[in-house]
Amino acid sequence: MLSKVCVSDTETKLELYTKESKKVCVLKEGMVFRDDLGTSYSFLKSEGVGLCPKRTQMKNTSFTLYFQSISSEAGSFDLIEDKNAKHAHKPWIFEKVNLTQCVWK
C-alpha cells in the first residue's frame, strides 16, 4: 500500500506499507516511476527494505523508496514493478496516483 508521498527539490520520497506478512525486496532495475507528462525518474535508494534478491520479512511495516524529484507540473504518477523482471513476485502497480493534494516544498 502506498501511504505517503513527499517531494522536495532533490528527491521524491514514497512511503509504502505492507499489512500482510510477506518477504519484500526492491526491484531496482525492474521498476518504473513516471509522471503523467511521460517523464521517468531514476531510483536513488531504499530505506527499511533491501534490493532484490535480498528479501526482508515484513508485516505491518513501512519502508521508503527515493527517486529523483518529480516535476511540479505533474498531476499524477505511476509506480510499476515489471512483472517479468528477475526476482519479481507479486509486483507493485500504482497507476495515476494523484499529486494535486501534495505540498510542494
QUIZI-V203847 format. One record per residue. N is the residue number from 0. RES is the residue in one small letter. OMEGA is omega as a letter, one per 20 degrees, with the letter a starting at -180 (* if undefined). BURIAL is I if it has 16 or more other C-alpha atoms within 10 Angstrom, else O. D_CENTER is the distance of its C-alpha to the mean C-alpha in whole Angstrom. Layout:
((N	RES	OMEGA	BURIAL	D_CENTER) (N	RES	OMEGA	BURIAL	D_CENTER))
This chain:
((0	m	r	O	10) (1	l	a	I	8) (2	s	a	O	10) (3	k	r	O	10) (4	v	r	I	9) (5	c	a	I	11) (6	v	r	I	13) (7	s	r	O	15) (8	d	a	O	18) (9	t	a	O	16) (10	e	r	I	12) (11	t	a	I	9) (12	k	r	I	8) (13	l	r	I	5) (14	e	r	I	7) (15	l	a	O	7) (16	y	r	I	11) (17	t	a	I	13) (18	k	a	O	16) (19	e	a	O	18) (20	s	r	O	19) (21	k	r	O	17) (22	k	a	O	16) (23	v	r	I	13) (24	c	a	I	12) (25	v	r	I	9) (26	l	a	I	10) (27	k	a	I	10) (28	e	a	O	13) (29	g	a	I	11) (30	m	r	I	8) (31	v	r	I	8) (32	f	a	I	7) (33	r	r	I	10) (34	d	a	I	12) (35	d	r	I	15) (36	l	r	O	18) (37	g	a	O	16) (38	t	r	O	15) (39	s	a	I	12) (40	y	a	I	11) (41	s	r	I	11) (42	f	r	I	9) (43	l	a	O	11) (44	k	r	I	10) (45	s	r	I	9) (46	e	r	O	11) (47	g	r	O	13) (48	v	a	I	12) (49	g	r	I	13) (50	l	r	I	13) (51	c	j	I	14) (52	p	a	O	17) (53	k	a	O	17) (54	r	r	O	16) (55	t	r	I	16) (56	q	a	O	18) (57	m	r	I	16) (58	k	a	O	18) (59	n	a	O	17) (60	t	r	O	15) (61	s	r	I	12) (62	f	a	I	10) (63	t	r	I	7) (64	l	r	I	5) (65	y	r	I	7) (66	f	r	I	8) (67	q	a	I	11) (68	s	a	I	13) (69	i	a	I	12) (70	s	r	I	16) (71	s	r	O	18) (72	e	a	O	19) (73	a	r	I	16) (74	g	r	I	16) (75	s	r	I	13) (76	f	r	I	10) (77	d	r	I	9) (78	l	a	I	6) (79	i	r	I	8) (80	e	a	I	9) (81	d	a	I	12) (82	k	r	I	15) (83	n	a	O	17) (84	a	r	O	16) (85	k	a	O	18) (86	h	r	I	16) (87	a	r	I	14) (88	h	a	O	15) (89	k	a	O	14) (90	p	r	I	11) (91	w	r	I	8) (92	i	r	I	9) (93	f	a	O	9) (94	e	r	O	11) (95	k	r	O	13) (96	v	a	O	11) (97	n	r	O	14) (98	l	a	I	14) (99	t	r	O	18) (100	q	a	O	18) (101	c	r	O	16) (102	v	a	O	18) (103	w	a	O	18) (104	k	*	O	19))
